[in-house]
Amino acid sequence: MKKVYVGIIGTGGIAKYAHIPNYQKLDDVEVVALCDSNPEAVRAAAEQFGVKRTYCEYAEMLAAEKLDAVSVCTPNAFHMAPTIAALEAGAHVLCEKPIAINAAQGRRMVAAARKAKRLLMMGFDMRWSPDAQYLKRCADAGMLGEVYYGEAAYMRRSGIPSWGVFADKQLSGGGPLIDVGVHMLDLALYLMGHPKPVAACGAAYTKLGKRADYFGGFGPWDADKFSVEDFGVGLVRFDNGATLMLKASWAAHIAEDEGYVMLMGTEAGLHTSPARIFRQEQGTLVNVTPTHLPKASSYVEEIAQFVRAIREGGPSPVPGEHGLMATQILDAIYKSAATGAEVAIK
């Protein structure tokens, strides 16, 4: 079996937790080079994982190394340029979520993948949990009937990031909607079969993030530099008549953290946390809870799926077009929040 040679662009937390170690678990896969604009960070990561070659410029790495695949693990504002460069250099790309800070950048990334005839996979790991895979099989088998409404939520009571650039709008593109909400948005779209979104309306609030007196579950953050929403909500309409409510917070006066997707169909409904199906049988109401689902890490499966697609010649397990759709929806919600009007999605 031909070895797959991998380079990593961005050596922050997600690279060290999800990408590098899970590539290294696979047979005939080698992480040959790391790149980060911070020399100390890339040296530390290389020492931690035993990677011999490091770079501070991704263009230099792509020119010097013969890479089959690249993981882009940079802040959101720096997803587009290295992704396009890696695709043009002949590498397949696994890009962390979201695809970019806006849909315009995402379109360029999708077009670059098509032109290069390389895989562009999105880092939506929640699809790969055993619960999500079970529910996807149920949905694809038609158990839900016509899905006409859904909710997607990722709500933290006190979870403003105290590290990185998450609260800097210029570098992140937004707050919890684009950070954690996009995970649940993608999972909902995946379970719904990706109907075409046609419009969205929403609201975004910054009520607690700029308050230095609010309790920080992840430690103190710089409230003076907080420039994104701490809570956002949106309603999405699809061309098949279905609607989806999305809500996400880093800080909110709620009982506890929660993250879930709920769908309502004409024959059954589902909930992801934990996986359950709700329906009627023989004149009564029935809740179906799966047992004996495999124990598996969604990040392990994500990386394995990416490498498998490279070996087998595709298609992308989570195509860039899916990342683009999610970001088109987020763009519309943010625009609606700013204008107070529903926004068409084209």
QUIVEN-V24242 format. One record per backbone hydrogen bond with DSSP energy under -1.0 kcal/mol. CO is the residue of the C=O (numbers start at 0). NH is the residue of the N-H. If there is no record, write none. Layout:
co:CO nh:NH
co:CO nh:NH
//
This chain:
co:3 nh:29
co:4 nh:67
co:4 nh:68
co:5 nh:31
co:5 nh:32
co:6 nh:70
co:7 nh:34
co:8 nh:72
co:11 nh:15
co:12 nh:16
co:13 nh:17
co:13 nh:18
co:14 nh:19
co:18 nh:22
co:19 nh:23
co:22 nh:25
co:27 nh:3
co:29 nh:5
co:32 nh:7
co:33 nh:54
co:34 nh:9
co:37 nh:41
co:38 nh:42
co:39 nh:43
co:40 nh:44
co:41 nh:45
co:42 nh:46
co:43 nh:47
co:44 nh:48
co:45 nh:49
co:45 nh:50
co:52 nh:33
co:54 nh:35
co:56 nh:60
co:57 nh:61
co:58 nh:62
co:59 nh:63
co:60 nh:64
co:64 nh:66
co:67 nh:91
co:68 nh:6
co:69 nh:93
co:70 nh:8
co:71 nh:95
co:74 nh:77
co:75 nh:78
co:78 nh:82
co:79 nh:83
co:80 nh:84
co:81 nh:85
co:82 nh:86
co:83 nh:87
co:84 nh:88
co:85 nh:90
co:86 nh:89
co:91 nh:69
co:92 nh:120
co:93 nh:71
co:94 nh:122
co:101 nh:105
co:102 nh:106
co:103 nh:107
co:104 nh:108
co:105 nh:109
co:106 nh:110
co:107 nh:111
co:108 nh:112
co:109 nh:113
co:110 nh:114
co:111 nh:115
co:112 nh:116
co:112 nh:117
co:118 nh:92
co:120 nh:94
co:121 nh:123
co:122 nh:124
co:123 nh:126
co:124 nh:127
co:125 nh:128
co:128 nh:132
co:129 nh:133
co:130 nh:134
co:131 nh:135
co:132 nh:136
co:133 nh:137
co:134 nh:138
co:135 nh:139
co:136 nh:140
co:137 nh:142
co:138 nh:141
co:143 nh:266
co:143 nh:267
co:145 nh:265
co:147 nh:242
co:148 nh:263
co:149 nh:244
co:150 nh:261
co:151 nh:246
co:152 nh:259
co:153 nh:248
co:154 nh:257
co:156 nh:251
co:164 nh:167
co:166 nh:226
co:167 nh:171
co:168 nh:172
co:170 nh:76
co:174 nh:178
co:175 nh:179
co:175 nh:180
co:179 nh:183
co:180 nh:184
co:181 nh:185
co:182 nh:186
co:183 nh:187
co:184 nh:188
co:185 nh:189
co:186 nh:190
co:187 nh:191
co:188 nh:193
co:195 nh:238
co:197 nh:344
co:198 nh:236
co:199 nh:342
co:200 nh:234
co:202 nh:232
co:204 nh:229
co:204 nh:230
co:207 nh:210
co:210 nh:213
co:215 nh:218
co:220 nh:222
co:221 nh:224
co:229 nh:249
co:229 nh:250
co:230 nh:204
co:231 nh:247
co:232 nh:202
co:233 nh:245
co:234 nh:200
co:235 nh:243
co:236 nh:197
co:236 nh:198
co:237 nh:240
co:241 nh:237
co:242 nh:149
co:243 nh:235
co:244 nh:151
co:245 nh:233
co:246 nh:153
co:247 nh:231
co:248 nh:155
co:249 nh:158
co:251 nh:253
co:257 nh:154
co:259 nh:152
co:260 nh:271
co:261 nh:150
co:262 nh:269
co:263 nh:147
co:263 nh:148
co:267 nh:264
co:268 nh:277
co:269 nh:262
co:270 nh:275
co:275 nh:270
co:276 nh:287
co:277 nh:268
co:278 nh:285
co:280 nh:283
co:283 nh:280
co:285 nh:278
co:287 nh:276
co:296 nh:300
co:297 nh:301
co:298 nh:302
co:299 nh:303
co:300 nh:304
co:301 nh:305
co:302 nh:306
co:303 nh:307
co:304 nh:308
co:305 nh:309
co:306 nh:310
co:307 nh:311
co:308 nh:313
co:317 nh:121
co:318 nh:321
co:318 nh:322
co:319 nh:323
co:320 nh:324
co:321 nh:325
co:322 nh:326
co:323 nh:327
co:324 nh:328
co:325 nh:329
co:326 nh:330
co:327 nh:331
co:328 nh:332
co:329 nh:333
co:330 nh:334
co:331 nh:335
co:332 nh:336
co:333 nh:337
co:334 nh:338
co:335 nh:339
co:342 nh:199
//
